[in-house]
Amino acid sequence: MKTIELNELLAYPAHAVWEIISDITRSDWVPSVENITESGGVRSFSMDGIGEIQERILVNDSENMRLQYSAITTPNPIDHHLATIKLAEKDGKCSFTWTTEIAPEQVAPAVEQGMKISLDGLKQILSNAD
């Protein structure tokens, strides 16, 4: 198993970032995803070049600004997936931490690339809102 972690201090209030992250059907910050649906705590979407994915939402905690989810259906078999996004207010900015546990390790580079591209998309959405 491999753990991937992205940390960034975003120049936006944490509550503004949380408004985007906590909306589990919002797809505009995730490149290559046009539409996300949710039913019974499971969000479903198709990712260009990858295929259909389903993720179980485990935690969507507004008070602590923490989102946790696990992939349950993917085009490529995985043994383990657990992702957590945690936000914290820090001097008017947002401390952003995104951690993903993934197995097998050979899929980790693709997962990490997807996380980085999505974080860039999030920053773009935030900058457009200024």
N, C-alpha and C positions, 0 to 999 in steps of 0.2 A: 504494500500500500504506500502511496505517496501523498504527502500533504503539500498543497500549494497555498501560498498566502500572498495577497496583495494588500499593501497598506498605503494610504494616501491621505494627505491633509487637503481637503477641498475648501476653496475660498467661498463657501456658501454656508448658511446656517444649517445645522443638522436636520431641523424640522423640514426644510425645503427639500433636502435630499431624501428624507424619509417619505415624503408625499409621493415621490416617484417610485422608490424601492418597494414600499408597502402595497402598492397597487399591483397585485400579482397577475393581472391581465394586461398590464401596460407593456407594450412591445417597442415603443419608439426609440428606446435607448439600447435595444439589443439588435445590432446589425444582423441581417439575414433572417430575421423573424418578422413576419407581417402581422400575424394575428395570434393571440393567446386566448384560449377559453379555459374556464374553470368549472368543475363540477365535483361536488362532494370532497373538497379539499385536494383535488388533483388538478393541476394545470396541464394543458396539452397544447403543443405547437409543433410546427414543422420548421426546421432550420435548413436553409439553402445549403446544398452540398452534403448534408448529414442525414436528414430524414425526420421521421416522426419521433417526438420525445414526450414523455409524460413524467411529471415531477409531483411527488406528494409534498404538500406544504405541511411542515411539522410545527413550526412556530411562526407567528406573525404578530409580534409583541410591540405595540405602539409605545407603551410606557418606557420600555427599555430599548426601543429602536433596534430590534433584532429580528431577522428573517432567517429561517432555517428550512431547507428542503432537501429531498433525496430523489434522485432519478430512479424511476421504477420501470420505465420502458424506454429503451434506446435501440437504434439500428444495430449497434455493435454490442455484444454481450459485455456487461460489466459485473464485477463481483461485489463492488461496494462504491457508493457515492453518497457523500454527505456534505452539503454546502451551507455555510453560515455567513450572512452579511450583518455586521454590527456597526452601528453608528454611535458617535458620541459628540456632544457639543464641546468645543475647545476654543475658547477666546473668540467666539462669534464665527468660528469655522467648524467644519465637520471632519472629525477623525473617522475615516472609512477603512474598515477591515473586512476582507472577503477571504474566507478560508474554505478550501475544498479538499476533502479526503477522497481519493480515487484509487480503485484497483480494478484491473491490473495496471501496473505502472506505465505500460507502453502507451496508454491513452492519455496520460498526464500532459504531454506537450500540447496536444490538441485542445484539451480542456483549459489549460493555462492560456493559450492563445485566445480562446473564446472569452475568457474572463477579462483579459487585457483589452480586447476590442470592445467589449461591453462597457467596461469602465470608461474608455475613451468616448463611447456613445453617450454615457451618462453625463460626462463633463460637457459635451457638446450641447445636450439638451439644457443643462443648467446655464451655460453661457448664452444661449439663445433667449432665455427667460429674463436676462438682465435688462 
